[in-house]
Structures are given as structure tokens and as C-alpha cells.
């Protein structure tokens, strides 16, 4: 499990760099509202995160869901993560007056924990995972 958490951290960290970088680029250089740029950047990083999560981090139960089913579950969980991200961004920035870039860091940390737990629960093949970790 430590190995899996480390892989998830690498994927999450690089996905954060993509998400944060695109958000700042769209907000600062293209003048988009931070909530719009945050949504766009989040969606782009989700595709990157999906590919690496499916092929490197989690042992996905493909027999149960198939590739399209796995993607749909991943997208549904990601949409919930996006809604959580946007709520945290709005609360931190508009309600509490914290700079949107700082708010994004905190929101990402919370959503990252949500992502790991939900993907492990809903996507991973527990039999393969248990065998791999000697359980």
C-alpha cells in the first residue's frame, strides 16, 4: 500500500502542476475568471490523472466494469471532486478573501485525499490488490 500511495502521490503531484499551471495561465494571461480557469484546468488534469491511475497506480477490475465502465466511474468520482474543488475555491477566495492560488493548494490537498479513497473503494480490484500486498 505504501508503494501505491507513493505512486498516487507522484501522479497527483504532476497532475497538480498541470492543473495549477493551466489555471494560472488562463487566469493571469487570458483574463478568465478563476472559477472558470480552475474548472478547465481541473478537467485537463483529470484526463492525465485517469490515464496514469488506470495504468500505473491502481489494479482496476476490468472484468467487472470494462474500460468504458471504469472511465465512467472515474469521471463520476472526478465530477464530485470538481464540485468539491469549486466549492472550496469559492469559499476560500470569495468568502474568506484568500488568494485563489493559495486556495487552490488547500483545495487540491483535500480533493487528493478524496480521490485516493474513492478510487481505491470503487475502482480497484480488491482480489488482485490483496494478492499483491500479501493479504
N, CA, C and O atoms as a DFTB+ gen file, in Angstrom:
540 C
 N C O
     1  1       0.828      -1.195       0.000
     2  2       0.000       0.000       0.000
     3  2       0.873       1.261       0.000
     4  3       0.499       2.265      -0.607
     5  1       2.014       1.222       0.663
     6  2       2.919       2.388       0.683
     7  2       3.366       2.707      -0.743
     8  3       3.384       3.867      -1.154
     9  1       3.725       1.662      -1.489
    10  2       4.141       1.846      -2.881
    11  2       3.023       2.500      -3.693
    12  3       3.269       3.401      -4.495
    13  1       1.812       2.039      -3.477
    14  2       0.664       2.584      -4.198
    15  2       0.422       4.046      -3.809
    16  3       0.130       4.873      -4.672
    17  1       0.538       4.358      -2.558
    18  2       0.356       5.748      -2.107
    19  2       1.446       6.637      -2.709
    20  3       1.180       7.773      -3.100
    21  1       2.665       6.118      -2.781
    22  2       3.755       6.894      -3.376
    23  2       3.485       7.145      -4.868
    24  3       3.682       8.257      -5.356
    25  1       3.038       6.115      -5.582
    26  2       2.693       6.291      -6.997
    27  2       1.562       7.299      -7.152
    28  3       1.596       8.163      -8.028
    29  1       0.562       7.174      -6.290
    30  2      -0.562       8.109      -6.333
    31  2      -0.071       9.529      -6.068
    32  3      -0.556      10.480      -6.680
    33  1       0.885       9.671      -5.160
    34  2       1.459      10.982      -4.872
    35  2       2.187      11.577      -6.067
    36  3       2.083      12.775      -6.331
    37  1       2.924      10.740      -6.789
    38  2       3.623      11.209      -7.992
    39  2       2.616      11.653      -9.050
    40  3       2.743      12.727      -9.638
    41  1       1.613      10.805      -9.279
    42  2       0.583      11.146     -10.263
    43  2      -0.176      12.399      -9.817
    44  3      -0.399      13.310     -10.614
    45  1      -0.568      12.439      -8.553
    46  2      -1.291      13.597      -8.037
    47  2      -0.456      14.860      -8.077
    48  3      -0.961      15.934      -8.403
    49  1       0.818      14.737      -7.747
    50  2       1.707      15.901      -7.770
    51  2       1.890      16.468      -9.170
    52  3       1.841      17.682      -9.366
    53  1       2.099      15.593     -10.132
    54  2       2.257      16.078     -11.504
    55  2       0.921      16.583     -12.062
    56  3       0.889      17.554     -12.818
    57  1      -0.179      15.922     -11.688
    58  2      -1.499      16.406     -12.107
    59  2      -1.761      17.791     -11.500
    60  3      -2.347      18.656     -12.152
    61  1      -1.327      17.997     -10.255
    62  2      -1.475      19.311      -9.625
    63  2      -0.701      20.368     -10.395
    64  3      -1.208      21.468     -10.612
    65  1       0.516      20.051     -10.810
    66  2       1.312      21.022     -11.570
    67  2       0.616      21.404     -12.874
    68  3       0.606      22.570     -13.266
    69  1       0.040      20.413     -13.534
    70  2      -0.723      20.681     -14.760
    71  2      -1.934      21.542     -14.429
    72  3      -2.172      22.561     -15.078
    73  1      -2.694      21.138     -13.428
    74  2      -3.909      21.845     -13.016
    75  2      -3.584      23.287     -12.619
    76  3      -4.194      24.227     -13.128
    77  1      -2.639      23.453     -11.723
    78  2      -2.274      24.774     -11.208
    79  2      -1.703      25.658     -12.316
    80  3      -2.061      26.830     -12.435
    81  1      -0.817      25.087     -13.118
    82  2      -0.184      25.861     -14.191
    83  2      -1.188      26.372     -15.211
    84  3      -1.149      27.539     -15.601
    85  1      -2.084      25.499     -15.640
    86  2      -3.098      25.912     -16.614
    87  2      -4.049      26.929     -15.992
    88  3      -4.433      27.896     -16.649
    89  1      -4.434      26.721     -14.730
    90  2      -5.324      27.670     -14.056
    91  2      -4.697      29.067     -14.015
    92  3      -5.348      30.053     -14.362
    93  1      -3.449      29.148     -13.598
    94  2      -2.776      30.451     -13.511
    95  2      -2.619      31.065     -14.905
    96  3      -2.837      32.263     -15.084
    97  1      -2.246      30.255     -15.879
    98  2      -2.100      30.735     -17.248
    99  2      -3.416      31.330     -17.764
   100  3      -3.434      32.435     -18.306
   101  1      -4.499      30.596     -17.593
   102  2      -5.801      31.064     -18.079
   103  2      -6.295      32.297     -17.316
   104  3      -6.919      33.183     -17.901
   105  1      -6.016      32.352     -16.017
   106  2      -6.471      33.486     -15.208
   107  2      -5.613      34.725     -15.445
   108  3      -6.131      35.809     -15.716
   109  1      -4.308      34.554     -15.341
   110  2      -3.398      35.704     -15.397
   111  2      -3.132      36.207     -16.816
   112  3      -3.023      37.414     -17.032
   113  1      -3.026      35.301     -17.777
   114  2      -2.641      35.709     -19.128
   115  2      -3.817      35.825     -20.093
   116  3      -3.747      36.574     -21.067
   117  1      -4.890      35.094     -19.833
   118  2      -6.045      35.163     -20.718
   119  2      -7.244      35.846     -20.065
   120  3      -8.285      36.011     -20.701
   121  1      -7.105      36.245     -18.797
   122  2      -8.116      37.032     -18.123
   123  2      -9.404      36.309     -17.773
   124  3     -10.423      36.956     -17.529
   125  1      -9.383      34.973     -17.743
   126  2     -10.589      34.236     -17.357
   127  2     -10.804      34.327     -15.855
   128  3      -9.848      34.444     -15.089
   129  1     -12.051      34.275     -15.443
   130  2     -12.387      34.211     -14.025
   131  2     -11.733      32.959     -13.437
   132  3     -11.678      31.917     -14.090
   133  1     -11.244      33.066     -12.212
   134  2     -10.522      31.949     -11.599
   135  2     -11.366      30.674     -11.489
   136  3     -10.815      29.576     -11.571
   137  1     -12.675      30.790     -11.309
   138  2     -13.517      29.589     -11.230
   139  2     -13.626      28.896     -12.584
   140  3     -13.648      27.667     -12.651
   141  1     -13.694      29.664     -13.647
   142  2     -13.741      29.077     -14.994
   143  2     -12.403      28.437     -15.333
   144  3     -12.358      27.308     -15.821
   145  1     -11.315      29.152     -15.079
   146  2      -9.990      28.597     -15.387
   147  2      -9.690      27.383     -14.515
   148  3      -9.029      26.443     -14.958
   149  1     -10.175      27.403     -13.278
   150  2      -9.978      26.265     -12.379
   151  2     -10.740      25.040     -12.880
   152  3     -10.244      23.917     -12.780
   153  1     -11.932      25.247     -13.414
   154  2     -12.714      24.139     -13.960
   155  2     -12.030      23.547     -15.182
   156  3     -11.916      22.327     -15.298
   157  1     -11.578      24.392     -16.087
   158  2     -10.902      23.926     -17.301
   159  2      -9.634      23.161     -16.941
   160  3      -9.400      22.063     -17.447
   161  1      -8.820      23.740     -16.067
   162  2      -7.549      23.098     -15.713
   163  2      -7.782      21.786     -14.967
   164  3      -7.039      20.824     -15.159
   165  1      -8.805      21.742     -14.123
   166  2      -9.146      20.520     -13.394
   167  2      -9.515      19.413     -14.378
   168  3      -9.069      18.275     -14.233
   169  1     -10.324      19.744     -15.372
   170  2     -10.759      18.741     -16.353
   171  2      -9.579      18.190     -17.155
   172  3      -9.514      16.990     -17.419
   173  1      -8.664      19.051     -17.537
   174  2      -7.474      18.603     -18.270
   175  2      -6.631      17.681     -17.397
   176  3      -6.148      16.649     -17.862
   177  1      -6.456      18.052     -16.138
   178  2      -5.633      17.216     -15.254
   179  2      -6.318      15.887     -14.938
   180  3      -5.638      14.904     -14.645
   181  1      -7.653      15.838     -14.992
   182  2      -8.377      14.586     -14.741
   183  2      -8.054      13.548     -15.818
   184  3      -7.880      12.370     -15.508
   185  1      -7.974      13.976     -17.072
   186  2      -7.645      13.043     -18.157
   187  2      -6.243      12.466     -17.932
   188  3      -6.040      11.256     -18.031
   189  1      -5.297      13.327     -17.635
   190  2      -3.925      12.887     -17.328
   191  2      -3.934      11.929     -16.133
   192  3      -3.311      10.868     -16.169
   193  1      -4.643      12.317     -15.088
   194  2      -4.716      11.521     -13.865
   195  2      -5.362      10.165     -14.135
   196  3      -4.909       9.148     -13.610
   197  1      -6.410      10.143     -14.946
   198  2      -7.087       8.892     -15.287
   199  2      -6.113       7.913     -15.936
   200  3      -6.001       6.760     -15.522
   201  1      -5.423       8.387     -16.947
   202  2      -4.524       7.501     -17.690
   203  2      -3.442       6.910     -16.785
   204  3      -3.190       5.706     -16.830
   205  1      -2.818       7.727     -15.983
   206  2      -1.770       7.215     -15.113
   207  2      -2.331       6.370     -13.972
   208  3      -1.715       5.377     -13.583
   209  1      -3.475       6.743     -13.438
   210  2      -4.086       5.961     -12.353
   211  2      -4.470       4.568     -12.830
   212  3      -4.243       3.585     -12.125
   213  1      -5.044       4.479     -14.008
   214  2      -5.514       3.202     -14.536
   215  2      -4.345       2.291     -14.905
   216  3      -4.386       1.087     -14.651
   217  1      -3.315       2.863     -15.498
   218  2      -2.227       2.036     -15.999
   219  2      -1.047       1.884     -15.035
   220  3      -0.181       1.039     -15.263
   221  1      -0.993       2.680     -13.965
   222  2       0.188       2.616     -13.113
   223  2      -0.119       2.502     -11.626
   224  3       0.609       1.813     -10.911
   225  1      -1.154       3.143     -11.142
   226  2      -1.380       3.217      -9.700
   227  2      -2.293       2.112      -9.185
   228  3      -1.916       1.364      -8.283
   229  1      -3.488       2.006      -9.752
   230  2      -4.495       1.081      -9.226
   231  2      -4.608      -0.175     -10.091
   232  3      -4.420      -0.122     -11.306
   233  1      -4.913      -1.282      -9.460
   234  2      -5.219      -2.534     -10.165
   235  2      -6.730      -2.525     -10.412
   236  3      -7.520      -2.885      -9.539
   237  1      -7.103      -2.114     -11.597
   238  2      -8.513      -1.917     -11.921
   239  2      -9.179      -3.250     -12.247
   240  3      -8.607      -4.101     -12.927
   241  1     -10.397      -3.409     -11.747
   242  2     -11.192      -4.602     -12.016
   243  2     -11.879      -4.427     -13.370
   244  3     -13.020      -3.970     -13.435
   245  1     -11.182      -4.792     -14.452
   246  2     -11.697      -4.597     -15.804
   247  2     -12.807      -5.594     -16.136
   248  3     -13.675      -5.308     -16.961
   249  1     -12.779      -6.766     -15.492
   250  2     -13.820      -7.751     -15.763
   251  2     -15.180      -7.252     -15.297
   252  3     -16.194      -7.485     -15.955
   253  1     -15.198      -6.584     -14.191
   254  2     -16.446      -6.110     -13.602
   255  2     -17.028      -4.917     -14.362
   256  3     -18.242      -4.826     -14.544
   257  1     -16.175      -4.018     -14.798
   258  2     -16.677      -2.774     -15.358
   259  2     -16.333      -2.576     -16.823
   260  3     -17.022      -1.819     -17.507
   261  1     -15.310      -3.217     -17.323
   262  2     -14.857      -2.929     -18.676
   263  2     -14.202      -1.561     -18.708
   264  3     -14.280      -0.799     -17.744
   265  1     -13.555      -1.258     -19.822
   266  2     -12.842       0.019     -19.916
   267  2     -13.791       1.208     -19.870
   268  3     -13.507       2.196     -19.194
   269  1     -14.906       1.131     -20.573
   270  2     -15.821       2.274     -20.581
   271  2     -16.475       2.461     -19.220
   272  3     -16.681       3.595     -18.787
   273  1     -16.807       1.364     -18.537
   274  2     -17.391       1.463     -17.200
   275  2     -16.419       2.053     -16.207
   276  3     -16.802       2.860     -15.361
   277  1     -15.168       1.657     -16.302
   278  2     -14.136       2.199     -15.420
   279  2     -13.998       3.699     -15.643
   280  3     -13.897       4.474     -14.692
   281  1     -13.996       4.097     -16.915
   282  2     -13.873       5.519     -17.220
   283  2     -15.075       6.295     -16.694
   284  3     -14.915       7.394     -16.162
   285  1     -16.278       5.739     -16.837
   286  2     -17.476       6.420     -16.347
   287  2     -17.453       6.597     -14.832
   288  3     -17.805       7.661     -14.322
   289  1     -17.039       5.553     -14.117
   290  2     -16.933       5.660     -12.656
   291  2     -15.877       6.701     -12.297
   292  3     -16.086       7.520     -11.403
   293  1     -14.735       6.667     -13.001
   294  2     -13.660       7.626     -12.754
   295  2     -14.164       9.054     -12.986
   296  3     -13.895       9.951     -12.187
   297  1     -14.898       9.256     -14.090
   298  2     -15.422      10.586     -14.406
   299  2     -16.426      11.025     -13.346
   300  3     -16.394      12.173     -12.903
   301  1     -17.316      10.125     -12.937
   302  2     -18.306      10.475     -11.907
   303  2     -17.609      10.897     -10.613
   304  3     -17.958      11.916     -10.016
   305  1     -16.625      10.108     -10.184
   306  2     -15.874      10.461      -8.981
   307  2     -15.133      11.784      -9.175
   308  3     -15.023      12.584      -8.246
   309  1     -14.630      12.006     -10.380
   310  2     -13.911      13.250     -10.675
   311  2     -14.847      14.452     -10.695
   312  3     -14.458      15.543     -10.276
   313  1     -16.081      14.268     -11.180
   314  2     -17.049      15.362     -11.174
   315  2     -17.361      15.772      -9.735
   316  3     -17.462      16.960      -9.426
   317  1     -17.511      14.780      -8.862
   318  2     -17.729      15.083      -7.447
   319  2     -16.510      15.820      -6.887
   320  3     -16.647      16.782      -6.131
   321  1     -15.314      15.354      -7.267
   322  2     -14.087      16.046      -6.858
   323  2     -14.028      17.463      -7.395
   324  3     -13.577      18.372      -6.698
   325  1     -14.481      17.665      -8.633
   326  2     -14.518      19.007      -9.218
   327  2     -15.475      19.906      -8.449
   328  3     -15.151      21.059      -8.164
   329  1     -16.653      19.387      -8.110
   330  2     -17.615      20.177      -7.343
   331  2     -17.046      20.556      -5.972
   332  3     -17.218      21.683      -5.508
   333  1     -16.371      19.605      -5.336
   334  2     -15.721      19.877      -4.059
   335  2     -14.634      20.936      -4.234
   336  3     -14.522      21.858      -3.426
   337  1     -13.833      20.799      -5.292
   338  2     -12.782      21.763      -5.599
   339  2     -13.360      23.162      -5.796
   340  3     -12.850      24.133      -5.236
   341  1     -14.418      23.262      -6.588
   342  2     -15.015      24.569      -6.865
   343  2     -15.626      25.190      -5.610
   344  3     -15.510      26.395      -5.386
   345  1     -16.269      24.372      -4.804
   346  2     -16.834      24.867      -3.545
   347  2     -15.734      25.406      -2.638
   348  3     -15.876      26.475      -2.045
   349  1     -14.645      24.666      -2.535
   350  2     -13.520      25.105      -1.708
   351  2     -12.862      26.358      -2.282
   352  3     -12.477      27.258      -1.536
   353  1     -12.731      26.415      -3.615
   354  2     -12.153      27.601      -4.262
   355  2     -13.019      28.829      -3.997
   356  3     -12.505      29.883      -3.623
   357  1     -14.313      28.700      -4.187
   358  2     -15.225      29.821      -3.977
   359  2     -15.231      30.253      -2.514
   360  3     -15.175      31.444      -2.207
   361  1     -15.299      29.264      -1.610
   362  2     -15.316      29.586      -0.180
   363  2     -14.040      30.293       0.237
   364  3     -14.083      31.327       0.903
   365  1     -12.909      29.735      -0.156
   366  2     -11.629      30.322       0.234
   367  2     -11.384      31.689      -0.369
   368  3     -10.908      32.601       0.307
   369  1     -11.714      31.826      -1.654
   370  2     -11.403      33.066      -2.357
   371  2     -12.468      34.142      -2.147
   372  3     -12.155      35.252      -1.716
   373  1     -13.719      33.816      -2.448
   374  2     -14.775      34.834      -2.353
   375  2     -15.253      35.074      -0.923
   376  3     -15.484      36.217      -0.529
   377  1     -15.397      34.030      -0.167
   378  2     -15.941      34.184       1.187
   379  2     -14.879      34.586       2.209
   380  3     -15.133      35.426       3.072
   381  1     -13.689      33.987       2.111
   382  2     -12.660      34.249       3.114
   383  2     -11.589      35.236       2.643
   384  3     -10.767      35.690       3.439
   385  1     -11.597      35.564       1.354
   386  2     -10.656      36.547       0.833
   387  2      -9.227      36.053       0.677
   388  3      -8.298      36.860       0.637
   389  1      -9.034      34.744       0.588
   390  2      -7.693      34.176       0.406
   391  2      -7.383      34.190      -1.095
   392  3      -8.267      33.938      -1.914
   393  1      -6.156      34.477      -1.446
   394  2      -5.750      34.489      -2.855
   395  2      -6.093      33.154      -3.513
   396  3      -5.914      32.094      -2.912
   397  1      -6.585      33.212      -4.745
   398  2      -7.042      31.996      -5.413
   399  2      -5.944      30.950      -5.566
   400  3      -6.228      29.753      -5.540
   401  1      -4.701      31.383      -5.724
   402  2      -3.602      30.416      -5.871
   403  2      -3.363      29.658      -4.570
   404  3      -3.093      28.458      -4.598
   405  1      -3.456      30.331      -3.446
   406  2      -3.306      29.654      -2.150
   407  2      -4.499      28.745      -1.872
   408  3      -4.344      27.634      -1.365
   409  1      -5.681      29.232      -2.209
   410  2      -6.879      28.426      -2.013
   411  2      -6.790      27.136      -2.823
   412  3      -7.200      26.073      -2.357
   413  1      -6.250      27.235      -4.043
   414  2      -6.117      26.058      -4.916
   415  2      -5.242      24.993      -4.265
   416  3      -5.530      23.802      -4.389
   417  1      -4.201      25.388      -3.589
   418  2      -3.300      24.427      -2.937
   419  2      -4.058      23.646      -1.856
   420  3      -3.964      22.420      -1.794
   421  1      -4.799      24.350      -1.016
   422  2      -5.577      23.679       0.027
   423  2      -6.676      22.805      -0.543
   424  3      -6.893      21.685      -0.081
   425  1      -7.372      23.322      -1.555
   426  2      -8.449      22.554      -2.186
   427  2      -7.893      21.282      -2.818
   428  3      -8.512      20.222      -2.735
   429  1      -6.734      21.387      -3.442
   430  2      -6.117      20.225      -4.085
   431  2      -5.761      19.159      -3.056
   432  3      -5.961      17.971      -3.306
   433  1      -5.244      19.559      -1.923
   434  2      -4.886      18.589      -0.878
   435  2      -6.121      17.818      -0.408
   436  3      -6.070      16.599      -0.241
   437  1      -7.214      18.520      -0.199
   438  2      -8.439      17.869       0.259
   439  2      -9.004      16.944      -0.823
   440  3      -9.397      15.814      -0.536
   441  1      -9.040      17.424      -2.054
   442  2      -9.586      16.620      -3.157
   443  2      -8.682      15.415      -3.439
   444  3      -9.170      14.359      -3.844
   445  1      -7.391      15.563      -3.233
   446  2      -6.468      14.443      -3.450
   447  2      -6.780      13.291      -2.483
   448  3      -6.772      12.128      -2.888
   449  1      -7.043      13.596      -1.255
   450  2      -7.407      12.566      -0.275
   451  2      -8.724      11.904      -0.679
   452  3      -8.843      10.679      -0.653
   453  1      -9.702      12.714      -1.048
   454  2     -10.987      12.194      -1.533
   455  2     -10.754      11.260      -2.730
   456  3     -11.319      10.168      -2.786
   457  1      -9.916      11.696      -3.689
   458  2      -9.653      10.895      -4.888
   459  2      -9.055       9.541      -4.556
   460  3      -9.501       8.522      -5.084
   461  1      -8.059       9.514      -3.693
   462  2      -7.408       8.244      -3.371
   463  2      -8.406       7.276      -2.740
   464  3      -8.500       6.118      -3.148
   465  1      -9.136       7.746      -1.762
   466  2     -10.076       6.878      -1.044
   467  2     -11.163       6.370      -1.974
   468  3     -11.451       5.173      -1.980
   469  1     -11.772       7.243      -2.754
   470  2     -12.879       6.807      -3.610
   471  2     -12.408       5.915      -4.750
   472  3     -13.104       4.966      -5.110
   473  1     -11.266       6.191      -5.316
   474  2     -10.761       5.339      -6.406
   475  2     -10.378       3.970      -5.886
   476  3     -10.600       2.959      -6.551
   477  1      -9.810       3.941      -4.712
   478  2      -9.457       2.652      -4.110
   479  2     -10.730       1.846      -3.829
   480  3     -10.765       0.641      -4.078
   481  1     -11.759       2.492      -3.318
   482  2     -13.003       1.799      -2.989
   483  2     -13.801       1.365      -4.211
   484  3     -14.330       0.254      -4.240
   485  1     -13.894       2.224      -5.218
   486  2     -14.807       1.976      -6.323
   487  2     -14.169       1.428      -7.594
   488  3     -14.878       0.896      -8.448
   489  1     -12.851       1.542      -7.745
   490  2     -12.226       1.125      -8.995
   491  2     -11.284      -0.059      -8.868
   492  3     -11.131      -0.833      -9.813
   493  1     -10.662      -0.206      -7.733
   494  2      -9.614      -1.204      -7.613
   495  2     -10.169      -2.619      -7.477
   496  3     -11.183      -2.847      -6.818
   497  1      -9.481      -3.557      -8.113
   498  2      -9.798      -4.970      -7.984
   499  2      -9.214      -5.434      -6.658
   500  3      -8.000      -5.599      -6.539
   501  1     -10.055      -5.643      -5.678
   502  2      -9.589      -5.961      -4.326
   503  2      -8.847      -7.289      -4.265
   504  3      -7.903      -7.431      -3.488
   505  1      -9.259      -8.264      -5.071
   506  2      -8.583      -9.573      -5.055
   507  2      -7.138      -9.442      -5.515
   508  3      -6.226      -9.950      -4.863
   509  1      -6.927      -8.755      -6.649
   510  2      -5.566      -8.573      -7.161
   511  2      -4.733      -7.734      -6.205
   512  3      -3.557      -8.018      -5.981
   513  1      -5.339      -6.716      -5.651
   514  2      -4.646      -5.840      -4.733
   515  2      -4.234      -6.590      -3.471
   516  3      -3.105      -6.443      -3.002
   517  1      -5.156      -7.404      -2.911
   518  2      -4.849      -8.182      -1.726
   519  2      -3.752      -9.189      -1.982
   520  3      -2.879      -9.387      -1.137
   521  1      -3.783      -9.834      -3.146
   522  2      -2.730     -10.810      -3.507
   523  2      -1.384     -10.130      -3.644
   524  3      -0.365     -10.653      -3.192
   525  1      -1.384      -8.974      -4.264
   526  2      -0.134      -8.236      -4.471
   527  2       0.493      -7.827      -3.148
   528  3       1.715      -7.857      -3.004
   529  1      -0.327      -7.449      -2.189
   530  2       0.175      -6.977      -0.914
   531  2       0.216      -8.066       0.144
   532  3       0.434      -7.782       1.321
   533  1       0.004      -9.341      -0.277
   534  2       0.127     -10.466       0.650
   535  2      -0.952     -10.551       1.690
   536  3      -0.681     -10.976       2.813
   537  1      -2.158     -10.167       1.368
   538  2      -3.264     -10.210       2.336
   539  2      -4.152     -11.394       2.054
   540  3      -5.140     -11.606       2.758
